[in-house]
């Protein structure tokens, strides 16, 4: 049912009990013409020249203080819409209790709890149907907080993320959330800042929320000993990055192999002056890929040079700046391994601005294989990392730990693969 638009949001009112109200409330033009928004102790108040279009006899008949369920696409049933005389206001919604459901169904609290909370039930089918019907009529939703006190699990896992602006992280999160949902768990995500300040508070908040475990997907934590101690001491944890002092299972890929694979492909194509654009050197994954790059150069009989290495910041702008620097240092540059697809976007733009054609003059191989890689000009050759699979595997391993199962202490290494497209000249 369409309701009035308030500050760009649909606020549709639907009566809980008196469906006769629907014929007047369900007419948005009447609402929109008369609606004025005011504030009273931070609660929005909706004043109407006539209370939702009801005449005095109807208003007196059905009462001047009648509560309606408020429905909105964004907020759900968080508020009730209350008619008071000639006005309407939003008030905090009161959740239906299990006792109310039991009373409506004419059964004991314990019987209603067994039926609705999925325990071992020994009640007649007719009784169970009556309880479920009462729950639907009243709009009952199970109280997971109360359930967690009994079962000693919140069915919630925490995920500490690096930066929501990173599309590679987004794929990891999708895989993690999907795996958690399949196992009946919700995911509570916390985002770290780039400065490193407040990392302890972020993790401590998740612990205080009594999450069953934590997946750490933030490279900022690689050298944070205080956070590492929290993760080891208070809650089961799985990490996608190095944890100082160890003691936390790891899931990921062999990033030295990633760097070696990409660079070896360029060397095998006959490229002799191969540069690389890296992420920040302080990240272990960056240093691992750089070692793989150097391995492949040596294996191909090529000399590694500091002039062929440019540090960047994972961004397209950083990639463009890095390729300009490499071209200044080594005009003969004929290939480049870029450590992320996002930076490769800037590298391609920088090469185009410098008048260098890809792949004829400079071949490009990247890393990640994000969704847009195949649609760049030219389509990007890249090392595909199993990002969603990594997130899912981390959650699976974490849930094993929360169940008290033993897990192999060795890191879980998921394979990467080279996806050849036109940017390397061999696609």
Secondary structure, 3 states (H helix, E strand, C coil): CCCEEECCEEEEEEECCCHHHHHHHCCHHHHHHHCEEEEECCEEEEECCCHHHCCHHHHHHHCCEEEEEEECCCCCCCEEEEEECCEEEEEECCCCCHHHHHHHHCCCHHHHHHHHCCCCCCCCHHHHHHHHHHHHHHCCCCCHHHHHHHHCCCCEEEEEECCCCCHHHHHHHHHHHHHHHHCCCEEEEEECCCCCCCHHHHHHHHHHCCCCEEEEECHHHCCCHHHHHHHHHHCEEEECCCCCCCCCEEEECCHHHHHHHHHHHHHHCCCCCEEEEECCCCCHHHHHHHHHHHHHHHHCCCCCCHHHEEECCCCHHHHHHHHHHHHHHCCCCCEEEECCHHHHHHHHHHHHHCCCCCCCCCEEEEEECCCCHHHCCCCCEEEECCHHHHHHHHHHHHHHHHCCCCCCCCCEECCCEEECCHHHCCC
